[in-house]
Amino acid sequence: MNIDHITYFGGTEEEASKFYGEILGLETKIVDGNVWAQIGDEFIRHLSPLEKTQTGGNCHFAVKVDNVFEIAKRAAVSGCVLFKIVDGEELPIAQIDKEINQFFVRDFAGNMVEILA
């Protein structure tokens, strides 16, 4: 299991680029209007305040796992609601099958976690 990326909300694209690129010295790139800063093999993804409004505030971290299906089964059995995000809305996943390769879930404190292959 490895961290794939962390998504957070901050100031402007310029502020994120300056802090993570110029001050911390990380390699940054702009992808779909978002600043991505690379730390080793992982990324921190900055979302602007405007995107926070558009996405409904979907801050999360993403974890790469070897078997998404097994994690999905354990989460569902534990009472967690698995969902996907479509146009900023959380849509529950009604049925889990072996082909599942990505889902979102909230921990017991309400923090969102993305699980992906």
N, C-alpha and C positions, 0 to 999 in steps of 0.2 A: 504494500500500500504506500502510495506517495501523494504528496500535495501536487495538484496539477496547476491550480491558480487560485488567487484570492481576489474577490471583487469588493471594492469599497467605494463610497461616495466622498467626494472632496470638492475642492474649488474648481477653478477653470482648468482647461487643458494646458494653458500656459503655466499656471501655478504648479500643476502636477509634473509637467516636463522639467520645470526649473528645480523643484525639490528632489525628485527621484533621479533626474538626469544630471543636472549641474551640481547640486549639493551632495547627494549620496554617491554620484558617479556611476549609476547603473546605466546599462544600455537601454534606451527607450525607443519605442516605435509607436506610430499612430495606426490603429486598426479600427475601421468603421467609426472614426471620430472619437475613439477612446485611447488614452495613453496606457500602453502596456510597458512595464518595467521588468526586465529580466533579472532574476536572482538565481544563479546556477542554472538548473534546467527548468525552473518554475517561473511563474509570472505573477505580478501584482497588476490588476486591471483597475484603472481609475474610471469612474463614471461621473459625469458632470451633474450638477444640481438639476439641470433640465432633464437628463435621462432618469434621474431618481424619480422625478414626477411621472415620467412616461412609463417606467417599469414598475411603479408601485413600491419602490424601495427594496429591491431584491438583492441586498448584500448577502454574500455567501462565500464559502470556500469550497473548492472542488477537490475530490480525492479520487485518484486512479486506483482501481482494484483489479485483481485477476479474475474474479468471478462476480459480476454485477448481479446475476440471478440469485446467488446464495445470500448476498447482503440484502437484496430486495425481500426475499422470503423471511429472513430474520427480522427485518424492520417491520414488515406487515404483521407477523405473528406477535410482535411486541406492542402492537396497537398504533404504530406510526402510519400516517397517511402518506403514500407515495404520490408524487405529482410531477407533471411537466409544466413548463411555463410557455404560454402562447399569447403573444401580444400583451405581455405584462401581467397576465392572469394565471393563477395557479389552477390547473385542471387536474383533478384526481385521476390516477391510473386505476381503472376498474379491474383489470386482470393482469397478473404478472406471468409472463412466459419466458422460456429459456432464451429467447432472442433479445430480451431487454439488454440495452447497452448503455443506458443513461437514465437517471431519474433524480428528482429532488426530494428531500425529506427535511422535516424540522426536528431538531433535538427536543428534549423535554423542557428546555428553557425557551424554545421558540426560535432558535438560531437555525438558519437554512444551510443545508449541506447538499452539494451536488455529488452524486456518485456516478463515475463513468469508467468505461473500459479503456 
